Amino acid sequence: MKQVVFKDLGRMSYKDAWDFQEAKLLEKTDLKRAGQADKIQNELFFVEHNHVYTLGKSGHEENVLISKASLEKRGIEYFHINRGGDITYHGPGQIVGYPIIDLEQFKTDLGWYLRSLEEVMIRTLADYGLKGDRSPGETGVWLDPDKKGFERKICAMGIRCSRWVTMHGFAFNVNTDMSYFDFIVPCGIQGKKATSLQKELGRPVDIEEVKSRMKQHFAAVFQIKFAEI
């Protein structure tokens, strides 16, 4: 069984986490260039960010509904980054996951990879009695995606892949302050709302418990075992 090294990075600024990921990606792609792919260590990192909006490389600035001056006043950071997808929010009470793995050790299929990440989230939601689902043509995990006017996104995803090594990943709303989504068009999708585990259950949720369940489902879906660092 393949091994993935896991570490919870705790609270970290977005820029520090981005630089951290880029260094990890470069380390792994350098090994591939050197013909030493067998030395690549697959890794998964959890992190909680300060308030930040990130816009993907194909995103649209008009989906940010707040001025730069207002962003600064509210203490919200903003970055245009190199993942796929449009605008999203990260902040306290949200589990952000960064799998930095070599898909050549798994399956060289980005569609499979994204559907597998979605499956992890769907199984995690099921543990709390919620039916997570996919929305055709829209990456991520939703509640009631087939009920017009009631669609709610609970997990956003956006990745980058170089030489089949992944970075960026997913953002799962647990006890997230959902008011921050009012200043953007989440993922560039008009007319659909974002939600959180707390909002759906009507109570705060133990985020450490959610992380533990998520890790268990990640191990099962990707057929790996974790090593802690």
C-alpha atoms as one frame of an Amber mdcrd trajectory, in Angstrom:
protein
   0.000   0.000   0.000   1.300   3.461  -0.931   2.322   5.810   1.848   1.445
   9.499   2.123   3.110  11.715   4.696   0.611  13.896   6.559   1.078  17.110
   8.499  -1.354  19.651   9.896   0.324  23.028   9.395  -2.120  24.827  11.690
  -2.880  28.502  11.021  -0.755  29.954   8.241  -0.877  32.975   5.954  -1.834
  32.171   2.381   1.421  33.455   0.892   3.529  31.332   3.256   1.489  28.237
   2.377   1.719  28.986  -1.350   5.512  29.377  -1.157   5.688  26.157   0.878
   3.726  24.262  -1.770   5.779  25.667  -4.639   8.984  24.498  -2.919   7.531
  21.021  -2.414   6.388  20.843  -6.044   9.800  21.927  -7.313  11.529  19.361
  -5.102   9.415  16.578  -6.625   9.617  17.699 -10.252  13.401  18.086  -9.905
  13.564  14.448  -8.826  11.624  13.485 -11.958  13.947  15.485 -14.178  16.877
  13.717 -12.542  15.327  10.302 -13.221  14.737   9.738  -9.504  10.937   9.635
  -9.399  11.137   6.615  -7.092  12.414   8.966  -4.357   9.309  11.172  -4.448
   7.456  11.305  -1.151   3.704  11.891  -1.497   2.338  14.374   1.017  -0.947
  15.811   2.304  -1.099  19.022   4.306  -4.032  20.528   6.176  -3.978  24.244
   6.935  -6.256  27.007   8.166  -5.773  30.393   6.527  -6.294  33.976   7.569
  -9.083  35.747   5.631  -8.100  35.669   1.954  -9.631  35.606  -1.529  -7.773
  33.733  -4.258  -8.485  34.039  -7.968  -7.500  31.161 -10.270  -5.564  31.662
 -13.489  -8.731  31.507 -15.616 -10.789  33.527 -13.135 -12.515  36.859 -13.712
 -11.798  39.965 -11.642 -15.443  41.032 -11.878 -16.348  38.126  -9.570 -14.697
  40.080  -6.752 -17.511  42.371  -5.559 -15.462  44.450  -3.128 -12.919  47.217
  -3.739  -9.248  46.882  -2.908  -9.638  49.649  -0.343 -12.451  47.731   1.373
 -10.390  44.539   1.305  -7.568  46.321   3.114  -9.954  47.909   5.611 -11.444
  44.518   6.470  -8.040  42.843   6.688  -8.726  40.469   3.780  -5.787  39.428
   1.612  -6.150  38.884  -2.132  -4.029  36.820  -4.528  -4.217  35.966  -8.237
  -2.773  32.449  -8.270  -1.784  29.579 -10.572  -4.467  26.995  -9.850  -7.490
  26.257 -11.997 -10.884  27.674 -11.122 -12.196  31.133 -10.343 -12.558  33.110
  -7.094 -12.819  31.483  -3.685 -12.478  32.367  -0.019 -10.271  30.844   2.658
 -10.442  31.656   6.330 -10.694  30.437   9.927 -12.995  27.476  10.527 -12.271
  25.998   7.104 -10.185  22.909   6.351  -7.877  23.595   3.416  -6.137  20.498
   2.076  -3.044  20.486  -0.107  -2.218  17.044  -1.529   1.220  17.222  -3.157
   1.327  13.826  -4.796   2.756  12.204  -7.891  -0.201  10.967  -9.926   2.126
   8.647 -11.826   2.102   6.606  -8.614  -1.709   6.605  -8.658  -3.447   7.325
 -11.977  -2.489   9.881 -14.626  -5.983  11.265 -14.985  -6.915  14.688 -13.567
 -10.620  13.917 -13.858 -10.134  10.790 -11.745  -8.104  12.788  -9.227 -10.752
  15.499  -8.817 -13.599  12.980  -8.617 -11.600  11.106  -5.951 -11.160  14.276
  -3.887 -14.891  14.909  -4.228 -15.585  11.371  -3.034 -13.553  12.011   0.127
 -15.748  15.016   0.899 -18.978  13.199   0.058 -18.069  10.423   2.505 -17.114
  12.961   5.176 -20.475  14.702   4.809 -22.261  11.350   5.073 -20.716  10.907
   8.530 -22.771  13.951   9.573 -25.987  12.778   7.931 -25.633  15.056   4.902
 -25.867  13.990   1.266 -23.019  15.602  -0.609 -23.166  15.426  -4.382 -21.536
  16.559  -7.605 -22.914  19.185  -9.950 -22.334  18.308 -13.633 -19.616  20.503
 -15.137 -18.783  22.151 -11.792 -15.878  20.850  -9.733 -16.432  20.584  -5.987
 -19.064  19.181  -3.646 -22.595  20.454  -3.259 -25.792  19.946  -1.320 -28.984
  19.723  -3.393 -27.257  20.520  -6.714 -30.326  19.359  -8.642 -32.797  21.622
  -6.787 -32.845  24.998  -8.531 -32.529  27.838  -6.057 -31.381  25.536  -3.250
 -27.907  24.563  -4.554 -25.232  25.084  -1.891 -21.505  24.533  -2.332 -19.697
  23.245   0.747 -16.317  22.312  -0.723 -14.420  24.188  -3.434 -11.544  22.678
  -5.397  -8.796  23.979  -7.636  -5.513  22.346  -8.547  -2.286  22.797 -10.434
  -0.366  19.869 -11.885   3.225  19.831 -13.205   4.786  16.608 -14.520   1.830
  14.857 -12.867   2.701  16.294  -9.449  -0.259  18.106  -7.868  -0.546  21.183
  -5.675  -3.365  23.374  -4.312  -6.425  21.250  -3.548  -9.677  21.736  -1.635
 -11.387  24.020   0.875 -14.098  22.457   3.058 -16.308  24.810   5.076 -16.748
  23.622   8.658 -17.311  26.556  11.055 -16.564  29.169   8.412 -17.945  32.716
   8.686 -20.121  32.601   5.575 -20.538  36.393   5.384 -17.177  36.562   3.574
 -18.765  34.819   0.585 -21.105  37.815   0.159 -18.242  39.830  -1.344 -17.522
  37.400  -4.198 -19.297  35.271  -6.786 -18.046  31.939  -5.374 -16.159  29.984
  -8.042 -17.621  32.391 -10.610 -20.989  30.621 -10.495 -23.883  33.076 -10.496
 -27.016  32.452  -8.437 -25.669  29.656  -6.253 -24.736  29.912  -2.587 -21.977
  28.577  -0.381 -22.655  26.790   2.900 -20.832  25.193   5.837 -21.163  22.149
   8.048 -22.082  24.422  10.963 -24.800  26.150   8.949 -26.289  22.857   7.728
 -26.256  21.186  11.159 -27.250  24.289  13.104 -24.348  23.934  15.543 -20.580
  24.389  15.705 -18.646  21.252  14.771 -15.385  19.936  16.245 -12.999  20.719
  13.384 -10.393  18.235  14.654 -13.008  15.482  14.445 -13.813  16.491  10.852
 -10.108  16.405   9.967  -9.801  12.907  11.423 -12.786  11.616   9.461 -11.561
  13.300   6.296  -8.154  11.646   6.641  -9.776   8.233   7.087 -11.800   8.689
   3.915  -8.789  10.023   2.000  -6.854   6.876   2.959  -9.731   4.635   1.841
 -10.448   6.424  -1.454  -6.794   6.734  -2.509  -5.854   3.350  -1.009  -2.953
   4.709   1.003  -1.739   4.718   4.576  -0.582   7.833   6.371   2.742   8.512
   8.048   2.681  11.491  10.444   5.436  14.108  10.665
